[in-house]
């Protein structure tokens, strides 16, 4: 398997462990809102970190202009409250459209 797939699997395992240990250790108690928000944001933050490192690369030379358009579309869609799936879908479609034009 590729290194990227192993990285995705490792991040998924870390995220699952953190999310599973919370309720086990809390014994039915609720987390404070700030901690709950932090835990809810972990998957998106891990995915963003992997995306940034794979898109830009170690030397910072791997960024394509079409990806910038796709990422900008995701940001705009997110602020327009399209949701996670909708934002990612629009970003993929925008990137594909830009690649067809260029």
MIDOSE-1310 file (N, C-alpha, C; in nm, 2 decimals, decimal comma, always signed):
residues 102
xxxx	+0,08/-0,12/+0,00/+0,00/+0,00/+0,00/+0,09/+0,12/+0,00; +0,03/+0,23/-0,05/+0,11/+0,35/-0,06/+0,12/+0,42/+0,08; +0,21/+0,51/+0,09/+0,23/+0,59/+0,21/+0,11/+0,67/+0,24; +0,05/+0,73/+0,14/-0,07/+0,82/+0,17/-0,18/+0,74/+0,22
xxxx	-0,21/+0,62/+0,17/-0,31/+0,53/+0,22/-0,29/+0,49/+0,37; -0,16/+0,46/+0,40/-0,13/+0,43/+0,54/-0,15/+0,55/+0,63; -0,12/+0,67/+0,58/-0,14/+0,79/+0,65/-0,29/+0,82/+0,68; -0,37/+0,80/+0,58/-0,52/+0,82/+0,59/-0,57/+0,72/+0,69
xxxx	-0,53/+0,59/+0,69/-0,57/+0,49/+0,78/-0,53/+0,52/+0,92; -0,41/+0,57/+0,94/-0,36/+0,61/+1,07/-0,44/+0,72/+1,13; -0,46/+0,83/+1,05/-0,54/+0,94/+1,10/-0,68/+0,90/+1,13; -0,74/+0,81/+1,05/-0,88/+0,76/+1,08/-0,88/+0,68/+1,21
xxxx	-0,77/+0,60/+1,23/-0,77/+0,53/+1,36/-0,75/+0,62/+1,48; -0,67/+0,73/+1,46/-0,65/+0,82/+1,57/-0,78/+0,90/+1,60; -0,84/+0,94/+1,50/-0,97/+1,01/+1,51/-1,08/+0,92/+1,58; -1,09/+0,80/+1,53/-1,18/+0,71/+1,59/-1,15/+0,68/+1,74
xxxx	-1,03/+0,67/+1,77/-0,99/+0,64/+1,91/-1,02/+0,76/+2,00; -0,99/+0,88/+1,95/-1,02/+1,00/+2,03/-1,17/+1,01/+2,05; -1,25/+0,99/+1,95/-1,40/+1,00/+1,96/-1,46/+0,89/+2,04; -1,40/+0,77/+2,04/-1,45/+0,66/+2,11/-1,41/+0,67/+2,26
xxxx	-1,29/+0,72/+2,29/-1,25/+0,72/+2,43/-1,33/+0,83/+2,51; -1,37/+0,93/+2,44/-1,44/+1,04/+2,51/-1,56/+0,99/+2,59; -1,66/+0,93/+2,52/-1,78/+0,88/+2,60/-1,74/+0,77/+2,70; -1,64/+0,69/+2,67/-1,60/+0,58/+2,76/-1,55/+0,64/+2,89
xxxx	-1,46/+0,74/+2,88/-1,40/+0,81/+2,99/-1,50/+0,90/+3,07; -1,59/+0,96/+2,99/-1,69/+1,05/+3,05/-1,80/+0,99/+3,13; -1,83/+0,86/+3,10/-1,93/+0,78/+3,17/-2,07/+0,86/+3,16; -2,10/+0,90/+3,04/-2,23/+0,96/+3,02/-2,24/+1,11/+3,05
xxxx	-2,13/+1,17/+3,11/-2,13/+1,31/+3,13/-2,11/+1,38/+2,99; -2,15/+1,50/+2,99/-2,13/+1,58/+2,86/-2,00/+1,66/+2,87; -1,94/+1,68/+2,76/-1,82/+1,77/+2,75/-1,87/+1,91/+2,75; -1,78/+2,00/+2,80/-1,81/+2,14/+2,78/-1,82/+2,17/+2,63
xxxx	-1,89/+2,28/+2,60/-1,91/+2,31/+2,45/-1,78/+2,33/+2,37; -1,68/+2,39/+2,44/-1,56/+2,42/+2,36/-1,49/+2,29/+2,33; -1,49/+2,19/+2,42/-1,42/+2,06/+2,40/-1,50/+1,98/+2,30; -1,63/+1,99/+2,31/-1,71/+1,92/+2,21/-1,69/+1,97/+2,07
xxxx	-1,68/+2,10/+2,06/-1,65/+2,17/+1,93/-1,51/+2,13/+1,87; -1,42/+2,12/+1,96/-1,28/+2,08/+1,92/-1,28/+1,93/+1,87; -1,35/+1,84/+1,94/-1,36/+1,70/+1,90/-1,43/+1,69/+1,76; -1,54/+1,77/+1,75/-1,61/+1,77/+1,62/-1,53/+1,82/+1,50
xxxx	-1,43/+1,91/+1,53/-1,35/+1,97/+1,43/-1,23/+1,88/+1,39; -1,20/+1,78/+1,47/-1,08/+1,70/+1,44/-1,08/+1,64/+1,30; -1,19/+1,57/+1,26/-1,18/+1,51/+1,12/-1,15/+1,61/+1,01; -1,21/+1,72/+1,02/-1,19/+1,82/+0,91/-1,04/+1,88/+0,92
xxxx	-0,99/+1,90/+1,04/-0,86/+1,95/+1,06/-0,75/+1,84/+1,01; -0,78/+1,72/+1,04/-0,68/+1,61/+0,99/-0,69/+1,60/+0,84; -0,81/+1,61/+0,78/-0,81/+1,60/+0,64/-0,75/+1,73/+0,57; -0,77/+1,84/+0,63/-0,71/+1,96/+0,58/-0,56/+1,96/+0,58
xxxx	-0,50/+1,90/+0,69/-0,36/+1,89/+0,70/-0,30/+1,79/+0,60; -0,37/+1,68/+0,58/-0,32/+1,59/+0,48/-0,34/+1,65/+0,34; -0,45/+1,72/+0,31/-0,47/+1,78/+0,18/-0,36/+1,88/+0,15; -0,33/+1,97/+0,25/-0,23/+2,07/+0,23/-0,10/+2,02/+0,21
xxxx	-0,06/+1,91/+0,28/+0,08/+1,86/+0,26/+0,09/+1,78/+0,13; -0,02/+1,72/+0,09/-0,01/+1,65/-0,04/-0,03/+1,74/-0,16; -0,10/+1,85/-0,15/-0,12/+1,94/-0,26/+0,00/+2,03/-0,28; +0,05/+2,09/-0,17/+0,17/+2,18/-0,18/+0,30/+2,10/-0,19
xxxx	+0,31/+1,99/-0,12/+0,43/+1,91/-0,13/+0,53/+1,97/-0,03; +0,64/+1,89/-0,01/+0,74/+1,93/+0,09/+0,82/+2,06/+0,05; +0,84/+2,08/-0,08/+0,92/+2,19/-0,13/+0,83/+2,31/-0,16; +0,69/+2,29/-0,16/+0,60/+2,40/-0,19/+0,59/+2,43/-0,33
xxxx	+0,62/+2,33/-0,42/+0,62/+2,35/-0,56/+0,51/+2,28/-0,63; +0,43/+2,20/-0,56/+0,33/+2,12/-0,62/+0,19/+2,18/-0,64; +0,18/+2,31/-0,62/+0,04/+2,37/-0,62/+0,01/+2,40/-0,77; -0,11/+2,35/-0,81/-0,16/+2,38/-0,94/-0,26/+2,49/-0,93
xxxx	-0,27/+2,57/-1,03/-0,37/+2,68/-1,03/-0,51/+2,63/-1,03; -0,54/+2,51/-1,09/-0,67/+2,46/-1,09/-0,72/+2,42/-0,95; -0,62/+2,37/-0,87/-0,65/+2,33/-0,73/-0,69/+2,46/-0,65; -0,62/+2,57/-0,68/-0,65/+2,69/-0,60/-0,80/+2,73/-0,63
xxxx	-0,84/+2,72/-0,75/-0,98/+2,75/-0,78/-1,08/+2,65/-0,71; -1,04/+2,53/-0,71/-1,13/+2,43/-0,64/-1,13/+2,46/-0,49; -1,02/+2,49/-0,43/-1,01/+2,52/-0,29/-1,09/+2,65/-0,25; -1,08/+2,75/-0,34/-1,15/+2,87/-0,32/-1,30/+2,84/-0,33
xxxx	-1,34/+2,75/-0,42/-1,48/+2,72/-0,43/-1,53/+2,65/-0,30; -1,45/+2,56/-0,24/-1,48/+2,50/-0,12/-1,50/+2,60/-0,01; -1,41/+2,70/+0,00/-1,42/+2,80/+0,11/-1,55/+2,88/+0,09; -1,58/+2,93/-0,03/-1,70/+3,01/-0,06/-1,82/+2,92/-0,03
xxxx	-1,83/+2,80/-0,07/-1,94/+2,71/-0,04/-1,96/+2,69/+0,10; -1,85/+2,67/+0,18/-1,86/+2,65/+0,32/-1,92/+2,77/+0,39; -1,88/+2,89/+0,35/-1,93/+3,01/+0,41/-2,08/+3,04/+0,37; -2,12/+2,98/+0,26/-2,26/+2,99/+0,22/-2,34/+2,88/+0,27
xxxx	-2,28/+2,81/+0,37/-2,35/+2,70/+0,44/-2,39/+2,58/+0,35; -2,31/+2,54/+0,26/-2,34/+2,43/+0,17/-2,32/+2,29/+0,25; -2,26/+2,30/+0,36/-2,22/+2,17/+0,44/-2,09/+2,11/+0,39; -2,05/+2,01/+0,46/-1,92/+1,95/+0,43/-1,93/+1,88/+0,29
xxxx	-2,03/+1,79/+0,28/-2,04/+1,72/+0,15/-2,06/+1,81/+0,03; -2,15/+1,90/+0,05/-2,18/+2,00/-0,06/-2,06/+2,08/-0,10; -1,98/+2,12/+0,00/-1,86/+2,21/-0,03/-1,76/+2,13/-0,10; -1,73/+2,00/-0,05/-1,63/+1,92/-0,12/-1,67/+1,88/-0,26
xxxx	-1,80/+1,85/-0,28/-1,85/+1,82/-0,41/-1,84/+1,93/-0,51; -1,87/+2,05/-0,46/-1,86/+2,17/-0,55/-1,71/+2,20/-0,58; -1,62/+2,18/-0,48/-1,48/+2,20/-0,50/-1,43/+2,10/-0,61; -1,47/+1,97/-0,60/-1,43/+1,87/-0,70/-1,48/+1,91/-0,84
xxxx	-1,60/+1,95/-0,84/-1,66/+1,99/-0,97/-1,59/+2,11/-1,03; -1,56/+2,21/-0,95/-1,49/+2,33/-0,99/-1,35/+2,30/-1,04; -1,28/+2,21/-0,97/-1,15/+2,17/-1,01/-1,15/+2,10/-1,14; -1,25/+2,01/-1,16/-1,26/+1,93/-1,29/-1,29/+2,03/-1,40
xxxx	-1,38/+2,12/-1,38/-1,42/+2,22/-1,48/-1,30/+2,30/-1,52; -1,22/+2,35/-1,42/-1,10/+2,43/-1,45/-1,00/+2,35/-1,53; -0,98/+2,22/-1,49/-0,88/+2,14/-1,57/-0,93/+2,12/-1,71; -1,06/+2,12/-1,74/-1,10/+2,10/-1,87/-1,08/+2,23/-1,95
xx	-1,09/+2,34/-1,89/-1,07/+2,47/-1,95/-0,92/+2,50/-1,98; -0,83/+2,45/-1,89/-0,69/+2,49/-1,90/-0,62/+2,39/-1,99
